[in-house]
Amino acid sequence: MSEVTQTDRVEETDEQAVARLADGVSLCGEYEGGGFDEPRYLISRGDGQMVLVSPLLYEIATAIDGTRGLAEVAARASQATGKQLSAANAEFLINEKLHPLGIATLSQPIAEPPKADPLLSLAMHGMLAPPRAVRAAAAVLAPLYTPVVVVLVLCALLAFDGWLIGSGYVDLAFQQSVGEPAQVLLLLGLMVSSTLFHELGHAAGCHYGGAKPGAIGVGIMLIIPCFYTNVTDAYRLDRRGRLRTDLGGIYFNAVFILVMYGLYGWTQFAPLLVFIALSHIQILQQLLPLLRMDGYYILGDLVGVPNLFSQIRPFLLRLVGRGGGQTNAHTGLRPRVRIMVTAWVLIVVPTLLFALGMLLWRLPVYLSRAFTRGQDYWTMLVTGIGQGQLWGPLLAVISMLILLLPWLGAGAFAVRTYRRVSRAISRRREQRSKGGRHRTVRA
């Protein structure tokens, strides 16, 4: 039998008390392809957040219809799960589990349900395209996921890439494009356009699978400016549908590259080959599963663990002997999945720590170089304006903005880290000051 812990003073349970689901809550069913020992179930909140819960909590939420009392809710959940629950158990799970998650309540209003706020997430982000516009574009572009079209695109990409590698034109194209402000600006414009098309690829893949994509926005991931697409609704899909959504951005990069091959064949404009080479580097960067980029989500859906970063803390606690023997997300994984997640943690944690250490160690050098480059761009701006130029000053302004963004992202990350540490210290102090006995109720 499982155990549920309650505080020492327990008021008598009103078995006829009626619970209700929060506004906008939708029960989405089982999370398909999960890598957990027991199934996990998805509940969608009114704010669009997806919550992954145990079968017991899901059945309790299923039994809540706004009219049933706690006794009937407990009876229905007991019948569905095979676990004997009392009205007191149902009351505790609603108050202590579902209510904090913003899913259900007995009496207290749910003012502001908790939202995911991972440390390694986008900072200073804002919306570029609203959900309605993104969904309209996704519906138009979704036919690109027809299997025949996918095969043709990939075969054409391999053929053209083989030609490009064998031709040796890329080196010459780089030599012709370096130092020309207009061509550099064109390359920047193509990279931004390709990245936005990449995001539409995620949205179209989400739509093709039957889910609803959300807005497209922009932010800073640590020190890297990034676009993003809200495809949270794709968690409703099976593993194949989620992987299609994950890989959709890279697939649309391939489509964009083919269009550039066509333009090059028509114009023989060398910077297009430079863009194609840079796009392949961008694809490889996206496949790295270190930060919350495409590779991270691809790996998460392959192993069936939607939030890999949530596995780091349980692993590290158990590594230092502070796991406490409690069941957590990491110990609840299947053996093979646990091995893969452990390998990922052992790679990612040292890599990120090394990168952070190198960043801090080289910080004075980076600051000096940034200041020097900023002065160069300012001189370029002033000189270009004085000579009546257009492209040089415009490139200087954009370059200064690009130079500034990583430092803004680093500052935002430092502030977020400080707040996290402060909250953790405050919680630790509160826990130490509370103390008190606990009473155990069997469920």
N, C-alpha and C positions, 0 to 999 in steps of 0.2 A: 504494500500500500504506500502511496506517496504521502508526504507530510506537508502541511501548510502551517506557517508560523504566524501567530497573531500576537498583539501586545498583551500584557498581563491582565489588564482590565478589559473584559469583553462584555459589551452590552447584549442584552437578549435580542436575538434576531427576529425581525418581523417577517414571517414566511410569506405574507401576502404583499410585501413591498414590491412595487413594480419598477423594473429597470427599463431604460430606453437607450437606443443607439444615438450617437451624436448625429447632428445634421450632416447629410451628405455621405454617410458611411455606406460602403458597398462591400458585400462579401464576395470575393472573387474566386474562391475555391483553392484547390491544392496548387502549390508552387511546383510545377512539373520539372522533372530532371534535377531535383535537389540532391545534394550530396550528403544529406543528414541521415542519422540512424533511423529516425522516425520522420514521417511526412511533416512538412511545414505548409501553412496556409496563408493566403494573402488577404488582407483587408485594406481596402482603399478608403482613405478619409476624404472629407469634403474639400480639404486644401490641396488634394492631389497627391499627398504622401502615401506610399505603400508601406504597410506594416506586416512583418512576417511573424506569425504566432504559432504556438503549439496546437495540436489537435484539440486538447481540452479547452483552451481559451476560444478556439474557433467555434466549437460546438456550443459553448455558453453564449457567444455572440449570436450564433444562429438561432438559439432558443429565445432570445430577447426580441419581442415584437411590440413592446409598448403596452401590452395588456396582461401578460403572464406574471404571476407572482414568483418570488424567489424559489418557493418549493417546487413549482412546476418547471421552472428553468433548470433547477438542479436535477429533477427527475429526467427531463429530456436529455440533458447532457450526460447523465449517468447511463442511460440506455444507449446513446450513440457511441460512447467511449468505452463502456464496460467497467468504468470506475465508479465506486459508490460515493456520491456527493450528497452532502446535506445542504439545507438552505443557508446555513452559516458559512459553509465552504464557498457556495456561489456568491454570497455577499462579499466575502473576503476577496475572491478573485476579481470581482467587478470593481471593488473599491481600490484594491492595491495593484491590480494588473491592467485591466481594461481602461479604467478611468485615467491613470497617468499617461496612457498611450493615446488618449483622445478618442476612444472608440465607444465607450458606454459609461453610463452613470446611473446611480440610484436617486440621488437628490441634489448633490452639488453640481452647479453648472460647469461646463468645460469652457473656461474662458479662453485659453490659448494653448492648444495641444502642442506637445514638444515637436520640434522639427530637427531633422538631421543637420548637424553642424560639424562635419569632420574637419580636423586640423588641416589636412592636405586637400583643401578644396579651393574653389575659385574665390578670389577676393575682388572687391570693387567691380562687381558684375552688374550688368544692366541689359534690358531687353532691346533687341534689334528689330525683330519681326514678331507680331502677336500670333497667338495660336491659330486664329481663323485664317490668316494669310499663309501660315506654314502648312496647315492642313489642305488648303486649296492647291498649293504648289505640290505637296506630296501626292495628292490624288492624280495630278497631271503626270508626274514623273514615275509613279508606281509601276506602269507597264514595263519599265526598264528591267524589272526583276523577273519578267517572264523567262523561264529556263532557257529557251532558245536564244534569247537576246543576251543573257549572261554568258553563255558559251561562246557566242560570236564575239562579244567584247573582249573576253579573256584571250581568245585565240588571236584576235587582231592585235592586242597589246603585245603578246609574246612575239608575233611576227615583226612588228615595227621596232620593238626594243632590240631584237636580234639584228635588224638592219642598222640601227643607230650605233650599236656597239661595234659592229664590223666596219662601219663607214669611217670612223675616226673624226667625224665632223664636230663633235662636242668641244674638243680642245680649241679648235678654230673659232667656234661660236663664242666661247668664253673670252678669248682674246679680243674679238671684235666688239663685245658688249661692255667690257670693263672701261670705266672712265667716262662713259657717255651718260650724262644726267637723265636725258629723255628716255634712254633705253633702260636705265636702272629703275626709273619711275614706272615704266611699262611692266617690268618684271615684278615690282612690288604690287602693282595693280592686278596682275594675273595671279599672283600668289594669294592675295586677299580674295579674289573672285573664286579661285579654286577651293579655298578653305570654306567659303560660304556654300559653294556647291557640295562640298564634302558633308556639311551639316544637313543639307537637304537630302543627301543620301540616307542618313540615319532616319530622317522623318519619313521618307518614301518607303524605306524598309519596314518601319513601324506600321505605316498605313497598309502596306501590302499584306502584312500578317493579320490585320484585323484590329489593331489597336489605334489609339488616337495620339498623334504627336502633339507636343505643346509648343511653346515659344522658342525662338532662336535668340541667343544672347551672346554677350562678350564679357570677358573678365580676365583676370590674371591668375595663372596657376604658378604659385611661388614667384618666379621671376619671368614667366613666359606668358605673353598675351595669347589668349585662346578664345575661340568661338565655342559655343556649346548648344545642344538641342535638348529640350526636355522630352525624353522618351520614357518617362517613368511608367506610363501605361503599358509598355511592352512587357513588363513583368507578368501580365496576364497571359502572355503567349507561351507556347511550349518552347523547349530548348532550341529547336530549329528556328522558330520565329525570332527568338531573342538574338541568336547568333546572326541571323540575317540583318537585324537592326544594328548590331555591333559592327558588322563588316560593311554595312551600307556606305559609310563614309569613304572607306578605302576603295570600294567598288566604283563610287562616283568619281573619285580621283582618277581611276582608270578611264572612265568615260570622258572626262575633261581632257586627259592626256591625248586620247584619240582625236578629239576635236582639234587640239593644237598640232598634232601630226598632219591633219588635213590642211590646216591653215599654212603650215610650213611648206607642204607640197605645192600649195597654190602661190605663195608669196616668196618662198626661199628666204624668209626673214630670220637671220641667225639667232636673235634672242629667244625665239620660240624653242629652240633646241636647249638653250640654257634653262629655260623654265621647265622643260620636260625632265632634264637631269635633276633639278632641284626638287621637283615633285616626287621623284622616286626616293630621294633622301627623306622627304617629309613622310612618305608612306612607311618607311622603315622606322622612323622616329615614333610614329603613331602605334606601331606594333609592340613597342617596348612596354611590358606590364609593370612599370615602376610607379608611375603616377596615375591619376585617374584619366587616362587617355584610352584610346580604343583597345589597345592590347590588354589593359587591366580588365575591362569589361568582357572581352573575349575569353580571357582565362577564367574569370569568375563564372561565366555561363558554361564553359566546358567542364569545370569541376562541380558545378551546381552550388556555388556559394556566392550569393549576390553582393556581399560586402567583404572583400578579402581583408581590408584594413582593420575590420573589427576582430579579426583573428589574431592580430599581433599582440595585443595586451594579454589575453588569456595564455598565449604561448609563453610570453616572457615571464608571467607570474608563475607558471608551472615550472619553468626552467630554473627559477631561483627558489623553488620550494614553497611558494606562497599561493598555490592553487586552491588550498583549503578543501580539496576533495569535492568541490561543488561542480554540478553539471553546468557547463557553459557552452558557448557556440562551438568552440574548438574541440572539446571532448565529445560533443554530440555528432561529430562527423563520422562518416564511414571510414574504415581503415585505409583504403586506398586513397580516398580523398584527403584524409588527414596527412598522409605521407606527402602528397603533392602540395598541400597548403603549407606544411612545415618547410618543404624545400623552398617554396616561394618566400616565406618569412626569413629563412636563413640567407637568402640572396638579397632581398629588398632592404632589410634593416641595416646590414653593414654598408650596402651601397649608398643609401640615403645618408647615413651617418658620416661616411667618408666624404660624400659630396658636400654636406653641410660643413664639415671640418675644413675642407679645402677652401670653401667659400669664405669662411671666417678668417682663415690663415692668409688668404690672398686679398682680403678686403681692402687693405691700404693700397695695394697695387691697382685693383679694379677701380677704386675711387679716383686715383691719380690719372689713370687712363681715361676714365669717363670725363673728368674735368678737362683733360687735354683735348679729347675728341669734341667735347662741347665747344671749346674755344675755336677749334678748327671749323666746325659747322657754322658758328657765329660769324667768323671771318668770311666764310664762303657765302653766307647770306648777305652780309653787308656789301661785299665786293660785287656779288651778282646784281644786287639792286642798283648799285652805283653804275654798273655797266649796262643797265637796262635789260638784263637777262630775265627769263621766266623760269626755265626748268631748273637751273642751278639753285636759286633761292628756294623754290618749292621743295627740292630734294633736301636742302639744308634743314628746313623746318620739319619735314617728316623725319629726318634722321635724328634731330634733337628730341622729338617725341618718342621715337623708338628707344633712344638712349635713356630717357627718363622713366619709361614704363617699368623696367625691371626693378628699379630702386623703389618705386611706389609699391610694387608687389612685395618686395622684401620687407618694407616698412609695415605693410598690412599684416604680413605673416608674423612679424615680431610682436605686433600688438595683440594678435589673436593668441599667440603662444603665451604671452604674459597674462592675458585674461584667463586662459585655461589653467595655468599654474596657480593663479590666485584663487580661482574657484575650487580647485582640488584641495588647496591648503585650508580653505574655509570649511569645506565639507569634512575634512579630516578632523578639524578642531570641534565641529559640531558633534560628530560621532563620538569623540572622546568625552565630551561634556555630557552627553545624554545618559549613557549606561542603562541600567534597569534590567529587570528580568523579562523573560519571554515565556509565553505559553504555547504549547504545540497542540494543534487540532488535526486529527487524522482525516484525510480525504480519500 
